[in-house]
Amino acid sequence: MAAGNEVTAASYIQHHLQNLTFGRHPENGWSIAHSAEEAREMGFWAIHLDTMGWSIAMGLLFIWLFRKAGKIATTGVPGGLQNAVEMVIEFIESLVRSAFHGRNPIIAPLALTLFVWILLMNTLKIIPVDYLPELFARLGVEYMKIVPTTDVNATLGMALGVFILILYYSFKVKGVGGFARELSLTPFNVWLLVPFNLVLEIVGLVVKPFSLAMRLFGNMFAGEVIFILIALLPFWAIWLLDVPWAIFHILVITLQAFIFTMLTVVYLSAAHEHH
């Protein structure tokens, strides 16, 4: 596709940003969408098969890698995989110790799972944008968006899971009355300002999952768009820009996994605090 042809460039970008969508079409019944318009018409219950498939695949890869590292673990000279896994575990352990001030054995495994899973999903972005879509196109699959974190449905799903945990531990640790008093008397411990406090605290509480989801999605989606735009450039420009951007994006994908994990630990730590 020529970069100078606006129609071709637009269709190229639209194709690479379109998910493989399955759902109920008002006219055709249950089917796979062949256009963005069809995907929108399928409504809320449409499923992005590529997002689901690649996110599950990265989850299974995470389990397999850590299980293999556990099986080959030795007290002698460790191998490369054992070293990498131990470094990640020690990093997450240090993060949880510094940011989480309660007592809950679930937090560290949750943080480890989130960090590694998001990192693996983000790392799929390093694969050149045309390789896998072209491969699946030859197999008859029209759309294939391989980076789950560029789909707001995936990031919002993880963020809502974290939000449910925040509410659960807020009620469990503080009790219904304690949590209600926290919302009512923070930041101003004055009964006359309870309505004002409630507005501030409820808005702040509800914003947490959206900020988690949109921060990860926004950064990853923007990076994906830039990779696609680079792919539209002449051959010499692709070599000039693609490699530096990919190297820089290695930092971005790691940083975004860290930020999501860190904020999750901080939010859950606040849910365990007594005020």
Phi, psi and omega in degrees: 000134182275136181291333182285343180272108187297321181295315180295317179297318180295317180292325177297312180296314181299320180297316184286342179260003181268129177278154171284105191249133176238133179182187182269115177271137183305330184258324189257004183074205181285125183197174175265132183290139177251008177199164178296325179296317178297320180297319179294323181291339179289338173080200191296325188273005175294143182246132174275101186296324181291319177299313179297314184295313182288326178292320176294320179298318179291326175296317178294323177296319177301312180297317182295316182297315183286328176292318178295318178298322178294324181289324184264003182301139181221153176276352177276217179285116183284153176278181183296317181294317179297319178300314182296315181295317179296323178296317180295316181297316179295323178296314179293321178299318178294319179298314182293319180298324183278331188254338183253124187249008177260195177233107181204114183290352182277333191296313182297311176299323177297314180297319178297315180297313180298313184297309184291318181297313179295320179298316179295318178295318178296324184295337176301339179296336182291337177294130180310140192298337184264343189299297184288319175303321178293319179298313180291329177297322178291338177270002177095007178262114189290319183239143176203099178258109196269349183261103185300328184284357171271004176251119184298336178297322180289312182292322179290326177298315177295318181295322178293325175299317176297319181297319178298319178295321178300313180295317182300310182286332175297315179287321183291316185280318186263343186079163181298315180294317180296318179292321178295319178295323178298317179291327186277327189246020176236133007271349184255116183276059181225126185298328180295337182261014180303313179301318178296317178299317181300317179299312181299312186289320180292318177298315178298323180291315182291329182290335185305307180295325180291322178293319176300311185293312187287329177296311180295312180299313184300314181293318182287322179293318178298318177297321178296318179298319180295319176300319180294318179295321177297321180296339179277350182282167175302161187303316183294326180288327178299313179295327182287325187255328189294314183295312177300320180293322178295319179296315178298323184288340173300321176292321182295314184294326177289317181297319181293323176295320179294315183297315179300316181293315182298314180295325177299314180296318180296315180297318180289330175295318178296326179292339180266356183273141175266132181250000000 
